[in-house]
Amino acid sequence: MTEENTDYMQIIENRRSVNFFDSSRELEDGLLTKIINRSVLAPSSFNLQPWKLLAVKSQEKREEIYNSGACEQQKVIDAPVLLIVTGDMTGYRRYNPMWDEKKNLGKLDEEKLEKIIEQCEQGIYPDEAKKIGFAVRNSSLLAMNIMNTAKYYGVDTHPMIGFSETKIKEMFDLDENVVVTMLISMGYFDEEQELDPRETRLKYEDIVEEF
C-alpha cells in the first residue's frame, strides 16, 4: 500500500482509514512538506485558509497524546506522524494576512473590507456555534485534501475525532479561538496485518433528494 497512485479515481478508491501502522517506517525527508504544500490548494471561505497544523513527530509527545488526549488509540503511537488539524474560529477578522493580499491585488479596499468583516461578525458568524462551524468546515476541507494527497504519495492515514479537545489544547497551549478539528495518523500500513473489507457505502439513490 505504499506505491504512488497517480490516477485520481485510483486514489479515491484505494484510500482507506488504516488502523495498523508499521512503527518501523518513517516518512522520508521532505515528504510531509510535499503533501501539505499540495493540500493547501483546498478551498476555504474567502480563501482565508483559517487553519493551522501541528505535526507531532516526537515519539514521546505522541505517547503523551495517546495516554491523556487520544483515548489510547494505538495508531497514535505507531504512525510516525500525527497531524493535529485546527481551525480558527475568528479567522475572518482583520488580523488574517490573506485580507492584505486581496487589498494588494486590488480586489477590495479598506472600506469594503471593513464591511465584509462586519457582515461576518454580525450576520454570518454571530455566535459561538457559527464560529465553530466556520473553523471546522474550512479545516475539514483541508483535512480531506491531506488524506487524498497522502495517498497519492503512497502514505496511509487515519482521521480521528475521538479525543479530548481540552487536553490537546492544554498540551500545546492553543488559543481560545482555536478549534481542534481532528487528528490524522500518517504513515505506512503494517503489511503483517489485514484490512477488513470496505463496508457498504450509501449510493446516490440513498442520499440524494432531487428538486
N, C-alpha and C positions, 0 to 999 in steps of 0.2 A: 504493500500500500504506500510505497514511497516514490513511485515513478512520477515524473512530471506529467500532468494532464493538460493538454493544450486545447482540446475541444470543449466548448462551453457546456454542452449537454452532458458530456462525459464527467465534467466537474460536478455538475448538479446531481447526477445520478450516483456518482461514486462517493460523494461526501457523506460521511457517517459521523455520528457522535460516538466516538470510541471510548469505552470505559477503561481499557487496559493499555498503558503506555510502556514502551521499552525504556526503563530507567537508565540504561547504559548508553543511550544515544542522545547526543546534544544536537541542537541546531547549529549548522555551520555558520562561521563568522559572516555577518552581513546579511544573512537570510531574513531575519526578523525585520531588518530595516527595509529590505525589498518588499516584503509583504505589506508592511504598514504604508510605505510610500505609494503603493498602488491602491490600497484600500481606502485611502483618504479621498479618492475620487467619488465616494458615496455622496448622494445628495443630502442637503440639510436646509432647514428653514433660512431663507435669505442668504444661503451659502455661508452662514455664520460659523458652522463647524464647532458647535458648543460642546466639545468633548475633550477628554484627556485620557491617556492610557498609562497605567503603571505596569511595567514589565518586570515581574518578580522572577529573577533567575537564581537567586540565592537559595540553596537547599535549606539553610537554617530558617530563612524567612518563610518559605513555603511550608515548612513543618509548623511554624508558629501559626500560620493561617489555618492549616489543617486541624490543629488542636483547639483553636479558640474561635475561628471565624467561619470555617467552611464545612462544618458538620462531619468531619472525619471522612472526607471523600478521598480515597487513595490516589486518584488521578492527580490531585493537587500536588502530591509529593513526587510521584513517578514521572510526570511530564516535565521536561527541562525548563519550560517557560509557563508561567501563569500570568495571563493578562487580566488586569483589573480595568474594566471599561467603565468610565464615569461620564456623566453629563452635567452640564452647568445649568442650573435652574434659572439663572438670570443672565444667560449668555447673550441675550438680545440687547442688553444695556450698553451704554456708550463706551465702556471700557474694552469691548471686544474690538481687536485691531482690524477685523475684517471691514468694519464700517469705514475706517480710514482708507482702506484700499478702494472701496466704492467711490469715496469722495475724490481720490486721486485719479480715478478713471473717468471722472466727470459724470458718474451715474446719478449722483444726488449732491445737494449742497447741505450745509449745516441745518438750515431751516427745515428742509424736507426730512432730514434725518431725525431731528427732534420730534417731528410729527409722527414718524413711523414708530419711534421708541415709545412715545406717549400712547399710541394706539395699542402697542404690545402690552404695555403696563396696565392700561385701564380696560381695554376691550378684549384682547386675545388671551392674555395670561393674567387675569385679575386676582387670582387666588392661588394658594399653595398647590392645590391639586392640578391646576392647569400648568403651573410652573414645573411641577414634577413631570407631567406629561410631555412638556417641551423637551426636557432633558432626556427622558427615557426614549422617546420616539426617535429623536435625532441620533442619539448614540447607538441605538439598536440598528439603525441603517448602517452605521459604520461596522458594528459587530458582525453582521451577516456578510458584509463585504470582506472582512478579515478572514472569516472561515472559508469562504469560497476561494479567496486569493491564496490562502494557505494550501488548500487542496491543489491548486494549480501548481504549486511548488512541491507537491508530494508530502506536505505536512498535515498530520491529522489533528483534529480539535475536538473539544467537548465543552459546550457552554453550560454554565450553572447559574441558577437563580436561588438555589437553596443555601443561603449563607446568612450570617449576621451582619447586616449593613452597619449597625452601630459599632461592632467590634472592628470591622475592616476600616471604618473611618477613624477610629481611635488609633489603630496601629500605624496609620500613615498620616495622621494629623490633617485630615481633609477638612476643608472649609464647610460651613453650614449649608452653603448654596450648592454643594456637590452631591449628586445622587450616584450611588454605586449601582450601575445598571445590571451588570453581570460579570461573572468570572469566566475566562476561557482558558482551559488547559491546552497547550500546544506541544506537539512532539511527534513521535512515531509509534504506530500501533505495535504492540507486543505480538509478534507473529506466533509465539507459542500459545497464545490464547485464540479463541474463536468468537467471532462476532455472531450474535443472534441474527436470524433472518430479519430483513427490514419489515417492520409492521405495516399493516394496511394503511394507505393514505386515502382520505376522503377525496372524491373527484368533483369535477365541475358541477355535475347534477346534484351533488350533496351540499355544496357550499355557496353556489351562485343563485341568486334570485334576480331574474331579469324584469325590467320595467319598460 
